Amino acid sequence: MTDEKRYSQMDENELRNEIAKLKEKARKAEQLGIINEFAVLERKAVMAAAYLMDPKDFKKGEVYRIEGDPNVYFQIDYLKGRFAWGYRMGGEKHTEALPISMLRPLKEGK
C-alpha cells in the first residue's frame, strides 16, 4: 500500500507539483484516447488546486462564474471544506457541490 499524502496534508509546493503531474498524466491519457482516465485526472487536479485557495475568499449568497463552463453562474448557499454548495443560476435550483477552484468572481475579466 502506498503512503500517499492527502491534499490537506501537502504544502503549497507539494500541491503545485502534484497538479503538474496530474495535468501531464491527463494530457497523455487524452492523447491515447483514454477519455475516462483523462476526466478523472483532470478532476483530481481541480481538487488539488482547491487546496491552494482560501475558502474565506468565497462568500455565501454571492454569484460566481464556473471555470470551463462559459455563461454559467453559480450561487453559493454555504461552504463546507473546499467545496461550495449551491446551485447554477437560470435553471432548476438543484443543489450541488463544486470545488472552490472551479469558481471565479464575476468581477474578474473574461
N, C-alpha and C positions, 0 to 999 in steps of 0.2 A: 504494500500500500504506500502511496506517495504521501509526503508530508507537505502538501501544498498549503500555502497561507491563504486565508480568506482575504478578500479585498479590504475589509475593515481593519485588518492587521498590517497591511502594507503601508509603507511611507510613500510620499509623492513620487520619488524616483522609481521605486519598485512598480508603482501603478503605471507610470508612463512607459516603462519597459514592457510590462505585461500588455498594455494596449497596443504597442508597436508589434509585439509578437503575434497577438491575436489578429491584427489587421493584415499582417503578412500571410498568416495561415489562411485567412479568409480570401485574400487575393488569389492564392494558389488553388484553393478549393473552387473558386469561381472559374479560373482558367481551365480546370479539369472538368468543369460542368457538374460539380457535386453541390447542387443548389442547397440541399438541406444543411450540409455542413457549413456552407457559406453563411446561411442565415443564423445558425447557432453561434458561430464565431463572431459575427457582427453584433449580435445581441450581447454577448459576453463583453465585447469591447465597450459597448454603450454602458453596461452596468459598471465596469471598472472606471469609466470616466465619471460616473455619478459620485464616486468616492473622492474625486478631485474637487468637487463642488461643495459649497456650504449650504445646507438646507435652509438656513436662516435668510438666505438671499431670495427665497421664494415665499410669497405671501398668499394666505388664504383669501379667496374671493377675487384674486387678480386673474387676468387672462393672459395666456402665453401662446406664442406660435409653436407648432410642433416641427422640430427639425426633420427634414426629409419628407414632409407632407405639406406642400405649399397650400396656402389659403385655408388651412385648417387650424382652428384655435381651440385651446383647452383651458377651462376654468378650474382652478384648484378649490376643492372643498376642504381638504385637510392634507397634512403631510405625515407620513409615518416612515421613519428611517430615511432612506434615499429615494423614496417613492412619493410622487404627488398623486393623490386620489382626487378624482373629479370627473368631468365629462367634456366631450367635444361639443363645441358650440354649433348651433344650426341643425341639429338632428335630435334624435331621441336623447333624453337625459339618462343615458346608460352609464353608470358609474364604472370607471376603470382606473387602473394604476399605471403610471408611466414613470420610468426613471427620470430624475430631475435633469439628467444630462441631455434629454431629448427636448427640453423646453427652452425657449428663447424669449426674452422680454419683447413686447410689442415695440418698445422704443428703439431697439436695435435696427439698424438699416437692413434692408432685404439683402 
